[in-house]
Amino acid sequence: RVRHDDWYLRTLSEMFASITAQTKAAVAKGDTLEQVRKDVDLSEFRRRLAGDSPVKKLLFDNYVAGPAIGAAYVEAGGRAAGK
């Protein structure tokens, strides 16, 4: 579907801001990366970006949410695994 507005960019911007805020709060509490990955709620963004497509949901989880939460965790001062 071709878009003629900035919906996609606004959605990504909102999602990354949400990931950053949720992750910073979790790191401040001392949560591990494993716990943060479980607790960061991206369900609304997953619904908006992946819809009902099982393939898009899988791609969202593996190539968007996972890496973005991991990067936000390290950026917020969390310790990367093995470090």
C-alpha positions in Angstrom: 0.0 0.0 0.0 1.4 3.4 -1.0 1.2 6.1 1.6 1.2 9.8 0.9 1.6 11.0 4.4 4.1 10.7 7.3 2.1 8.1 9.2 4.8 5.5 9.0 7.6 7.8 10.1 5.5 9.2 13.0 4.6 5.7 14.1 8.3 4.6 14.1 9.3 7.7 16.0 6.6 7.1 18.6 7.6 3.5 18.9 11.3 4.2 19.4 10.5 6.9 22.0 8.3 4.4 23.8 11.0 1.8 23.7 13.6 4.3 25.1 11.3 5.5 27.9 10.2 2.0 29.0 13.7 0.6 28.9 15.2 3.5 30.8 12.6 3.1 33.5 13.4 -0.7 33.7 17.1 -0.2 33.8 16.7 2.4 36.6 14.9 -0.4 38.6 17.8 -2.7 37.9 16.0 -5.1 35.6 18.0 -7.5 33.5 17.8 -7.4 29.7 15.8 -10.6 29.8 13.2 -9.0 32.1 13.1 -5.8 30.0 12.5 -7.8 26.8 9.5 -9.4 28.6 8.1 -6.2 30.1 8.5 -3.6 27.4 5.0 -3.4 25.9 5.0 -2.8 22.1 1.6 -4.5 21.4 0.0 -1.3 20.1 2.9 -0.7 17.7 3.0 -4.3 16.7 -0.7 -4.2 15.8 -0.3 -0.9 13.9 2.8 -2.0 11.9 2.2 -5.8 11.5 -1.6 -6.0 11.5 -2.9 -9.5 11.4 -0.1 -10.9 9.3 1.8 -13.8 11.1 4.8 -13.1 8.9 4.9 -9.4 9.7 4.5 -10.1 13.4 7.4 -12.5 13.3 9.5 -9.9 11.4 8.5 -7.2 13.9 9.5 -9.3 16.9 12.8 -10.5 15.5 14.0 -7.6 13.5 12.5 -4.6 15.2 11.5 -5.1 18.8 14.3 -7.4 19.8 17.2 -5.4 18.4 15.7 -2.0 19.4 15.1 -3.1 23.0 18.6 -4.5 23.2 20.2 -1.3 21.9 18.0 0.8 24.2 19.0 -1.3 27.2 22.7 -0.8 26.5 22.2 2.9 25.8 20.3 3.3 29.1 23.3 1.9 31.0 22.3 -1.7 31.2 25.0 -4.3 31.0 25.1 -6.3 27.8 25.3 -10.1 28.3 28.8 -11.3 29.1 30.1 -7.8 29.9 
